[in-house]
Amino acid sequence: MALNTDKIRENFPILNSSKPPVYFDSACMTLRPQQVIDKISEYYIKYPGCAGRSIHSIARKVTENYNGARLNIQKFFNAPTSEEVIFTRNTTEAINIVSCGLGLKKGDVVLTTDREHNSNLMPWIMLSEREGVNHKVVESKRDNTFDLERFEDMITRDVKLVSMVHTSNLDGYTIPAEKIIKIAHDYGALVMLDGAQSAPHTKVDLKKLDVDFFACSGHKMLGPSGIGMLYGKKDLLLRLNPYNVGGDMVIDTTYSDYKLSGLPERFEAGLQDYAGAIGFSAACDYIKGVGIENVSRHEQSLNKLMTEGVKDIPGLEIIGPADASSRGGILSFSVEGISPHDIVMLLDQSSSIMMRSGAHCVHSWFNAHNLPNGSARASVYIYNTKDEVKVFVDALGKVVDFFRKS
Ligand SMILES: Cc1ncc(COP(=O)(O)O)c(C=O)c1O
């Protein structure tokens, strides 16, 4: 079903200003609809208390809404149980809970792709330095797609964890996760998916995927910033050592001993971001209302138009697979001889187009490909329109022309 973008845009306050921006930076952070803002305000206005500790009626209401948010998010991702849904600050924290807790040791191998966000790269580099863990990178094929054959060559019984970006923020490409998980499990390896860019854009069915750990962030899917999720299979979560310890994650303590809480509490030390969790749940409801399949279809149709529109711009190279349908809502590109920062600055100044430039926290990939300035990245979401794509294509042509002539 085609999205009714006019109706959707009415829900986003910033798009209803007299001069709305062309917001093409949703891979970094999406805009938030009024429905999410209202739920967050409702918490601060009507029941601004703490869950789980006090037993007065305000606290009980927080507990009810916090638990309700977890249940709703469990359903959204079809996780087997709500205790397997851990609230975190973001994807980065979720990945760190796993990397710090899994007890990987010298000689254990961790496999990643060659296009990891620093959030799913730094933990493994650090573990290599500290513990002697062997981090290996599965290089992509020449056409920038996942090399399943290479992966099969690299997987052995020493691989303890395959930790990969599900959908890349570099170019929007989604790896064949189901096949990867099946192969990894055949070798006894666990799999974690960095779902920061897949959760907002494609149907993620955790039961069906049979993935061991999955991480994502609320702020990339219409939710507030500062809230995210780690999903883990129950038996695996119970094997992790929590690294953030303190209040609310223990049942009892003496001066020298403690008894850890069960799931999910043992990974949620200290008072939590209740408004964030409630807002995250409201964001899931909003996406459910739009229909995640409609979200994917809409982004792909806009990306097809963008890709068509820019392909003849001299010196422009698209990063990732040439076919727009393999790149979700992301168009990442470099233009020979022109800094991506200059392009993005001028697009903002001339046409209020908001894009991102640089390495997008995937420095390793740009270094390996000798592109020290990174790329310019346009990333679209449910509130973007064909008209905005036209504005972007026209403005980009003019900007490139301007730099060529100056
Ligand atoms: C693929 C990917 N992984 C991880 C992250 C990190 O997300 P956060 O900053 O919310 O932890 C991002 C953010 O851009 C991302 O795009």
The ligand as a Tripos MOL2 file, in Angstrom:
@<TRIPOS>MOLECULE
LIG
   16    16     1     0     0
SMALL
NO_CHARGES

@<TRIPOS>ATOM
      1 C1         24.5290    0.2490   11.9690 C.3       1 LIG1
      2 C2         24.6600    1.0090   13.2460 C.ar      1 LIG1
      3 N1         25.1030    0.3870   14.3370 N.ar      1 LIG1
      4 C3         25.2180    1.0120   15.5120 C.ar      1 LIG1
      5 C4         24.9070    2.3430   15.6270 C.ar      1 LIG1
      6 C5         25.0510    3.0010   16.9500 C.3       1 LIG1
      7 O1         23.8120    3.3740   17.4260 O.3       1 LIG1
      8 P1         23.7040    4.1950   18.7930 P.3       1 LIG1
      9 O2         24.5390    5.4210   18.6040 O.co2     1 LIG1
     10 O3         22.2650    4.4680   18.9320 O.co2     1 LIG1
     11 O4         24.2530    3.3100   19.8480 O.co2     1 LIG1
     12 C6         24.4570    3.0590   14.5170 C.ar      1 LIG1
     13 C7         24.1830    4.4890   14.5910 C.2       1 LIG1
     14 O5         24.2720    5.2130   13.6320 O.2       1 LIG1
     15 C8         24.3240    2.3700   13.3000 C.ar      1 LIG1
     16 O6         23.8820    2.9880   12.2010 O.3       1 LIG1
@<TRIPOS>BOND
     1     1     2 1
     2     2     3 ar
     3     2    15 ar
     4     3     4 ar
     5     4     5 ar
     6     5     6 1
     7     5    12 ar
     8     6     7 1
     9     7     8 1
    10     8     9 2
    11     8    10 1
    12     8    11 1
    13    12    13 1
    14    12    15 ar
    15    13    14 2
    16    15    16 1
@<TRIPOS>SUBSTRUCTURE
     1 LIG1         1 GROUP 0 **** ****
